[in-house]
């Protein structure tokens, strides 16, 4: 906690690279956040503690976590299905059904990814759904190609920009 507080002080005060408002510290649990609050306070760093439980269970965060799981391994069915149905892609239940049906023809152990990989062979898909899936497949290929060169923040920023995710989330009920 002390090292992080000192680094923040250096980034803002010493190096002048950032402002305090540019920085956030996220915790999966808040059990040790008091340590960070103390260190930030001791160094005169302004902070605001938002101890809102459930940050990582929010839909918009889960969508991005699932996407990042696919960047690492696209053969995971649940994250792929979740991303395809999310505001990131927004395919219909019917499209997901046809994609899964095609993929699983080769055996129940075949990944849903096979349906996306051989999308051109899934005859039952509506053209609008096929276009969404083609666009997503190209997008995911770019992320996968660059995953070892881009920082995590760059991957997320690219994903948010390319999918217009923030605007889609804000347009939903309870969007913030």
N, C-alpha and C positions, 0 to 999 in steps of 0.2 A: 504494500500500500504506500509506503514511504517513497519507494523508488518511482512508482507511477506518479505520485504527487510532484516529486522533484522534476520528472521529465515534462510534465504539463507546465510547470513553472518555467522551465527552460524554453519550451516551444513558444510560449506566449511572451514571457518577459525577456529572456536572454536572446533568443534567436529571432523573435518577432515573426515567426512563420505562421502563427495562428492566433485566433482570439479564443477566449474561454468558451464562448458560445459555439465554437466549432467542434468541441470535444464532448464526447459522451462515454461513460463507463457503464457497460451493461453487465448485469449479473444474472445467472440462471436462477439463483436463489439470493435472497437478501440477508442471509444469516450473518455474513461478515461485512456487510456494507458499512457498518458503524466504524470499522477500522479505517476505511477510505475516507469517510466523512471527517474523522478526526484529523487525519494527515492533511487533507485539503484545507480544512479550517486552520490548522497550525501554520500553514504556509500562506494564509490569506487569499486562498483561491476561492472565488465565489462558486457555489454549487447549488444545485437543487436536487433533492432526493425525491424521486418518484417511485414509491414502493408499490407499484401497481402489479399485483400478482397476475400471472397468466400472460405475460408479454410473449413468450415463446409459443403459447397455444393460440394466439390470435391468428385468424385465417390468413391474413396477408403475410405474416411471418412464416407460417407453415408452408405457404405456397413457395416462398423463396428457398426455404430449407429443402423442400422436396426437389426443387429445380437444381440446387447445388448437389444433392445426392445423385441426380441424373448425370450431372457433369462428370462426376466421379465414376458412376457405373449406370449406364442406361438400361441395363438388363433387369432392373428392379421394378417389378410390376406395380406395386402399390404407389410409390412416388410418381411413376410415369402416369398412371391412371389419374392420380390426384392433380397433377400439373395439367394434364389434358382437359380435365373438367373445370379447372380453376379459371379465374379471370385472365390468367396468362395466355391461355389458348382458347378456352370456351367452346370445346366441341360438345355435341349433343350426346345424350345417353345412347341413342341409336348408333352414332358414329363410333363410340367407344365399344359398343357391342360388336359391330362388324369388324372392327380392328382386332379385337380379342378373339373373335371366332376364327378369323383368318390365321392369326398367330398360333392358336392352340390346335389347329388342324394337324400340325406336325407333331403333336403330343402335348399333354397337359403340362409337361415340364418346360416347354418352349416359352421364352419370354414375350411379353406384350410388344417389346421392342421389335420383334420380327414383323409384326403387323405394320409398324411405322416404317421399318427399313424397306419392306416390299410393298409399300403403299399403293404403287401403281397396279398391283395385282388384286387389290380389294375392290371388286367391281360394284359392290352394293353401296358404296359411299356416295352421298350427294356431292355434287361438284364444289359447293361452297365449303363443305367440311373437308374435302380433299385439299383445297387450297390452304385452309388454315393449317392442316397437318403438314403440308409441304413446307410452308413458311416456318413452322415450328421446327421441323427436322433440320432445315438449313441453319436456323438460329442456334439450335443445340450443337450442331457440328462446329459452328464458330466458337462457341463457349468451350467445347471439348478440345478443340485445336489449340486454344490459347490458355487453357487452365494452368499450365506450368510456367507461362511467361507473365501472366497478369496477376496482380495482387487480388486478394479476395474482394476488396472494396471495388476494384475495377470490374471484376466479373459481375458484381451486384449492380453497379451503376450501369453497365452495358445492358444487363437484363432489364432493369427498370426502364431505361430509355427506349430500348427496342420493342418492349411489350406495352409501353405506356401504362405500366402497372399502377403507378401512383394515382393517375387520373381515374383508372377503373375502380380502384379501391375507394377513392373519395366519392365516386358516384353511387356507391352502394349505400343501402340504409346503414346508419351508424358510422358512415365513413368519416374519417378525421384527417 
